[in-house]
Every structure is written in C-alpha cells, then in structure tokens.
Amino acid sequence: MSSTPHDPFYSSPFGPFYRRHTPYMVQPEYRIYEMNKRLQSRTEDSDNLWWDAFATEFFEDDATLTLSFCLEDGPKRYIVSTASLHEELITVRLLSPPARTWSWMFAIGRTLIPRYFSTVFEGGVTDLYYILKHSKESYHNSSITVDCDQCAMVTQHGKPMFTKVCTEGRLILEFTFDDLMRIKTWHFTIRQYRELVPRSILAMHAQDPQVLDQLSKNITRMGLTNFTLNYLRLCVILEPMQELMSRHKTYNLSPRDCLKTCLFQKWQRMVAPPEPTRQPTTKRRKRKNSTSSTSNSSAGNNANSTGSKKKTPAANLSLSSQVPIASIARSPVSGCALRT
C-alpha cells in the first residue's frame, strides 16, 4: 500500500494548515506589469480608440486618478553635477532651493483618464513605465488595496533632448476583487524627481557653452511635462462644467442660459422645504379583558375621542411657518456665491 509522499510543501485539504486559494487570477503588481507592456506596445499611430481601449482594460467605469505634488515658485535653473561624470548617466540638480512651494492635487474622472496618458506621450515622452518596490497589499470584501511607498515613474524623453526622468513618490491603488481586476482609485503623491542626461551628450558638446546652458535647464516640473500640467489645469476647469455642456448639447441653449438654469435649479433644491412625513392615522387600541363592564369600555372610548380632539390641532399644524426661516438661512445670493 503506497503512502502519501512526504513533500514539505504539500498541505492536505483535511489538515489544519490548509489554505484556500484566493479567487483572483493574478497578483495586483502583475496588473501593473501588464499595463507597462501595453504602454510599451503603443505606436505613433495610436488614436483615441486605442487609448479608450487601454483605459477600459485597466480602469473601472467609475475610476478616479489623483496626482498630488508641489510646484516651485516660477521657473528654476539647474546645473549639471560634475561629481558623477564617470557614470553613464549624470544627475541634473536644482541650483537653488525654491523660495515658496504650493501643494497641488489634481483629481480626474474615468472619461479624462485616457487623455491624460496620451498627453504624457504628446509632451515628448517615448517610453513610460512604473516600478513598484516593497508594496503592501490589503484585502477587503470587494477590493484590494496596494500601498507602495517606493514607487518610481520612469519616462524617456526624446525631445528637446534625450533625457531619462525618474519620478519617485507614493502610489496607492485600489483594485476590484474580481476576475478583471481593474483599478478603481489611483493616487500618486510625488515627492521628488531626477532628470538624467547621458554622459556622451555632454562629451559631444563640452566646448559649446550655449548647448551646455540648454542642457542645464529642466524639461519637466516635478517629473511632469508642461503639456500634461496644462491638461490637468484644464481638467480642473472643465470637469465641473460637464453639467453645463450636457445641458447645452441636449437643449441647444446658450452658455448663459445653461448657467442660469443650473443655478436656479440648485437654488431651488437648497431652499425647498422638506416634505412633511405623514404619520399613520391608525392608532392601536388596547384590548381590555372580557370581564370588564360595558360602562368602562364606553368611558374609555369617550376619553380617547376627547384626547384625539385635543391632539388634532397640533397634528394638523402645517410646516408653512418654517419656510421663511429656511429661505432666510439660504438666500439665492448666498447659494450662488458658494457655487461660483
């Protein structure tokens, strides 16, 4: 009689250490690897349909993409580090620290995500991929959260010069817990970035001060091109205007009329009094014992009738007296001022 092979990695389904396999097919980090491969397969002829298919494959229909970073006060000049000329790539460092910085956070919806990735390549980037190191995964009922504190977004720039940009930060992803395993929320917080220039390019233009001065200038801001930053600023302006644009497309109204109708409807929802909840008219009557006399029951009914007559004026009180109070608290002027 053959016995069970003594495999140290074998776990019997009836043993105490048996663990059921998770229902998803791949690991969350492998989805990022697949996304990197899909981005590398992009061609110059990739149109909007290709980017829509890319977003549909990796992002949910209600997905959101958020970028957080700090921008310097105005353009800054960079110098080349001469201490690392022996390396293949040298680091372009900041000449002086910025005097003031502002924190920016751009959040865009699912309809604008394909255009965001396309603007990255339209700004001169030829290659884009993400590297996750020491990420932590947490499993929930309907989602999987990946928190990577050492994430790097690497971009290769072909113009105005060949430059490799490494943008480092924290990436938090939320995947759906199903077979598709698409991204529901994407939050990338940029901490720092480095622009790397090949040593061979500096050796070719070592005697040309104008070219060296051009190489010393940064080509990105916090690892993002000006093309992408302008698109994010435009998204912040246009995304709240989707209601106006849909109303203009549906009813063929002028922009001024669309704005008036939207503001009027929002003001109506703010000042409209809440609908009074109707209380049930039926009242429960306590059953008395059969041994009680008819006189006690009639007296109880009379008492109930008189009590109900006394309560009817308070029950029939309307809420019309509360309407002026609500309208004073939220006037049309204050409602419009809050939404502008």
C-alpha positions in Angstrom: 0.0 0.0 0.0 1.5 3.2 -1.1 1.7 6.0 1.4 1.4 9.7 0.7 4.7 11.3 -0.4 6.4 13.3 2.3 6.6 16.6 0.4 7.5 19.5 2.8 5.3 21.9 0.6 2.3 19.5 0.5 -0.7 20.5 2.6 -3.6 18.2 2.9 -7.1 19.7 2.4 -8.1 18.0 5.7 -5.1 19.2 7.6 -5.0 22.2 10.0 -2.7 24.2 7.7 -4.7 24.1 4.5 -5.4 27.5 3.0 -7.9 28.1 0.1 -6.5 29.9 -2.9 -7.8 33.4 -3.5 -10.3 33.7 -6.3 -8.5 36.3 -8.4 -6.3 35.1 -11.2 -3.2 37.4 -11.0 -1.4 39.5 -8.4 -2.1 43.2 -8.3 1.6 44.0 -9.2 1.3 41.8 -12.2 -1.5 44.1 -13.5 0.9 47.0 -13.3 3.4 44.9 -15.3 0.7 44.2 -17.9 -0.1 47.9 -18.1 3.6 48.7 -18.6 3.7 46.2 -21.5 0.6 47.7 -23.0 2.1 51.2 -22.8 5.3 49.9 -24.5 3.3 48.4 -27.4 1.9 51.9 -28.2 2.7 53.2 -31.6 2.8 56.7 -33.1 -0.5 55.9 -34.9 -2.4 55.2 -31.7 -5.6 57.2 -31.8 -8.3 57.9 -29.2 -9.8 54.5 -29.7 -6.6 52.8 -28.7 -6.4 54.9 -25.5 -10.1 54.3 -24.7 -9.4 50.5 -25.0 -6.4 50.9 -22.8 -8.4 52.7 -20.1 -11.3 50.2 -20.4 -8.9 47.3 -19.8 -7.2 48.6 -16.7 -9.6 51.1 -15.1 -13.2 50.7 -13.8 -16.0 52.7 -15.3 -16.2 54.9 -12.2 -12.4 55.1 -11.6 -10.6 58.3 -10.4 -7.0 59.3 -10.9 -5.4 61.7 -8.4 -2.0 63.4 -8.6 -0.5 65.3 -5.7 2.7 67.3 -5.9 4.3 70.6 -5.0 5.4 73.2 -7.6 8.1 75.7 -7.2 7.6 79.5 -7.4 8.4 80.2 -11.0 11.0 78.5 -13.3 14.2 77.4 -11.7 17.6 76.8 -13.3 19.5 73.5 -12.9 23.2 72.7 -13.0 25.0 69.5 -14.1 26.7 67.5 -11.3 30.4 67.2 -12.3 31.0 64.7 -9.5 29.4 61.9 -11.4 30.8 62.4 -14.9 32.3 58.9 -14.8 28.9 57.3 -14.8 26.8 56.6 -17.8 24.1 59.0 -16.6 24.5 62.1 -14.6 22.0 63.9 -12.4 20.7 67.3 -13.1 20.2 69.0 -9.7 18.5 72.2 -8.6 20.7 75.2 -8.4 18.9 76.9 -5.5 16.0 75.7 -3.4 12.7 77.3 -4.2 11.6 80.2 -2.0 8.0 79.1 -1.8 6.1 76.0 -2.9 2.4 75.2 -3.4 0.7 71.9 -3.0 -1.4 70.8 -5.9 -3.8 67.9 -6.2 -5.5 67.1 -9.5 -8.3 64.5 -9.5 -9.9 63.5 -12.8 -12.6 61.0 -13.6 -12.8 58.0 -15.9 -13.7 59.9 -19.0 -10.5 62.0 -18.8 -8.0 59.2 -17.9 -7.3 58.1 -21.5 -6.5 61.6 -22.5 -4.1 62.0 -19.5 -2.0 59.1 -20.6 -1.9 60.3 -24.2 -0.8 63.8 -23.2 2.2 62.2 -21.4 3.5 60.9 -24.8 2.4 64.0 -26.7 4.7 66.1 -24.5 7.8 64.4 -25.9 7.9 61.1 -23.9 8.8 58.0 -25.9 8.5 55.4 -23.1 6.6 55.2 -19.8 6.6 52.5 -17.1 6.0 52.2 -13.3 8.2 50.3 -10.8 6.8 49.2 -7.5 9.1 48.2 -4.6 8.1 46.8 -1.3 4.4 47.3 -1.8 1.9 46.2 0.8 -1.4 44.6 -0.1 -4.6 44.5 2.0 -7.7 42.5 1.0 -11.3 43.6 1.6 -14.6 42.2 0.7 -14.9 43.8 -2.8 -11.5 45.4 -3.3 -7.7 45.0 -3.0 -5.6 47.9 -1.9 -1.9 48.2 -2.9 0.2 50.8 -1.0 3.7 51.3 -2.4 5.8 53.9 -0.6 8.7 53.5 -3.1 7.1 53.9 -6.5 9.0 55.2 -9.4 7.5 56.6 -12.7 10.2 56.4 -15.3 9.8 58.3 -18.6 12.2 58.6 -21.6 12.1 61.9 -23.3 13.2 62.2 -26.9 12.8 66.0 -27.3 14.1 68.6 -26.8 16.9 66.3 -25.8 17.3 62.6 -24.8 16.6 62.6 -21.0 15.6 60.0 -18.5 13.3 61.3 -15.8 12.7 59.2 -12.6 9.8 60.5 -10.6 9.6 59.0 -7.1 6.6 59.0 -4.7 3.9 57.0 -3.1 1.3 55.1 -5.1 -2.0 53.9 -3.6 -4.1 51.7 -5.9 -7.5 50.1 -5.3 -8.4 47.1 -7.4 -11.7 45.4 -7.8 -11.8 41.9 -6.3 -13.0 40.1 -9.4 -11.6 38.4 -12.5 -11.0 41.6 -14.4 -9.2 43.2 -11.5 -9.3 46.8 -12.8 -8.2 49.9 -11.0 -10.8 51.8 -9.1 -8.7 54.6 -7.5 -5.3 55.7 -8.4 -3.5 58.2 -6.1 0.1 59.1 -6.9 1.9 61.5 -4.5 5.1 62.9 -6.0 7.9 63.6 -3.6 11.0 64.1 -5.8 12.3 63.6 -9.2 15.6 63.4 -11.1 16.5 64.2 -14.7 19.3 62.1 -16.1 21.3 63.1 -19.2 23.7 60.7 -20.9 27.4 61.4 -20.5 28.0 61.0 -24.2 25.8 64.0 -25.0 27.8 66.2 -22.6 31.1 65.0 -24.1 29.9 65.9 -27.6 29.0 69.5 -26.6 31.7 70.1 -24.0 33.1 73.1 -25.9 29.8 74.7 -26.7 28.6 76.8 -23.8 25.2 77.5 -25.3 24.4 73.8 -25.6 25.6 73.2 -22.1 23.4 76.0 -20.8 20.5 74.4 -22.6 21.3 71.1 -21.1 21.4 72.6 -17.6 17.7 73.7 -17.8 15.0 71.3 -16.6 12.5 70.0 -19.1 9.8 68.9 -16.5 8.2 70.2 -13.4 8.1 67.5 -10.7 8.6 64.9 -13.4 5.6 66.1 -15.5 5.8 67.9 -18.8 4.2 71.3 -19.3 1.8 69.6 -21.8 0.5 67.3 -19.1 0.3 70.1 -16.5 -1.7 72.3 -18.8 -4.1 69.4 -19.4 -4.6 68.8 -15.7 -5.3 72.5 -15.1 -7.8 72.4 -18.0 -9.5 69.3 -16.4 -9.9 71.2 -13.2 -11.8 73.9 -15.1 -13.8 71.7 -17.5 -14.8 68.8 -15.2 -17.3 70.9 -13.1 -18.7 72.3 -16.3 -19.9 68.9 -17.6 -23.4 69.6 -16.5 -23.5 72.8 -18.5 -22.1 71.1 -21.6 -24.5 68.3 -21.4 -27.4 70.7 -21.0 -26.2 72.8 -23.9 -26.0 69.6 -26.1 -29.4 68.4 -25.0 -31.5 71.5 -25.1 -29.4 73.6 -27.5 -29.3 76.6 -25.1 -26.7 79.4 -25.0 -24.0 79.1 -22.3 -25.5 82.0 -20.3 -29.0 80.3 -20.3 -27.4 77.0 -19.3 -25.7 78.6 -16.4 -28.9 80.4 -15.3 -31.0 77.3 -15.4 -28.4 75.2 -13.5 -28.0 77.9 -10.8 -31.8 78.3 -10.5 -32.3 74.5 -10.1 -29.5 74.3 -7.5 -31.0 77.2 -5.6 -34.4 75.6 -5.7 -33.0 72.4 -4.2 -31.3 74.4 -1.4 -34.4 76.5 -0.4 -37.1 73.9 -1.0 -38.7 72.9 2.4 -38.5 69.2 3.2 -41.7 67.3 2.5 -43.6 66.6 5.7 -43.7 63.0 6.7 -47.3 61.8 7.1 -47.8 59.9 10.3 -50.1 56.9 10.3 -53.7 57.8 11.3 -54.5 54.3 12.7 -54.0 54.0 16.4 -53.6 50.9 18.3 -56.3 50.2 20.9 -55.6 48.2 23.9 -57.9 45.2 24.3 -59.5 45.0 27.7 -60.4 41.9 29.4 -63.8 40.3 28.7 -64.7 40.6 32.3 -64.7 44.5 32.0 -68.1 46.1 32.0 -69.6 47.9 29.1 -69.6 51.1 31.1 -65.9 51.1 31.4 -65.4 50.5 27.7 -67.7 53.3 26.8 -66.0 55.7 29.2 -62.6 54.7 27.7 -63.9 55.4 24.2 -65.1 58.8 25.3 -61.8 59.6 26.8 -60.0 58.5 23.7 -62.3 60.6 21.5 -61.7 63.7 23.6 -58.0 63.1 23.7 -57.9 62.8 19.9 -59.9 66.0 19.5 -57.4 67.8 21.7 -54.4 66.4 19.7 -55.9 67.2 16.2 -54.9 70.9 16.2 -51.2 70.1 16.9 -51.2 67.2 14.4 -52.7 69.3 11.6 -50.2 72.1 12.1 -48.6 72.8 8.7 -44.9 73.5 8.0 -45.5 76.6 6.1 -44.3 78.7 9.0 -40.9 77.1 8.7 -40.4 78.0 5.0 -39.4 81.7 5.6 -36.8 80.5 8.1 -35.2 78.2 5.6 -35.3 80.8 2.8 -33.5 83.3 5.1 -30.8 80.8 6.0 -30.0 80.0 2.4 -30.8 83.0 0.2 -30.3 83.0 -3.6 -27.3 85.3 -3.3 -25.5 83.1 -0.8 -26.3 80.0 -2.8 -24.8 81.4 -6.0 -21.7 82.7 -4.1 -20.9 79.3 -2.7 -21.1 77.7 -6.1 -19.0 80.2 -8.1 
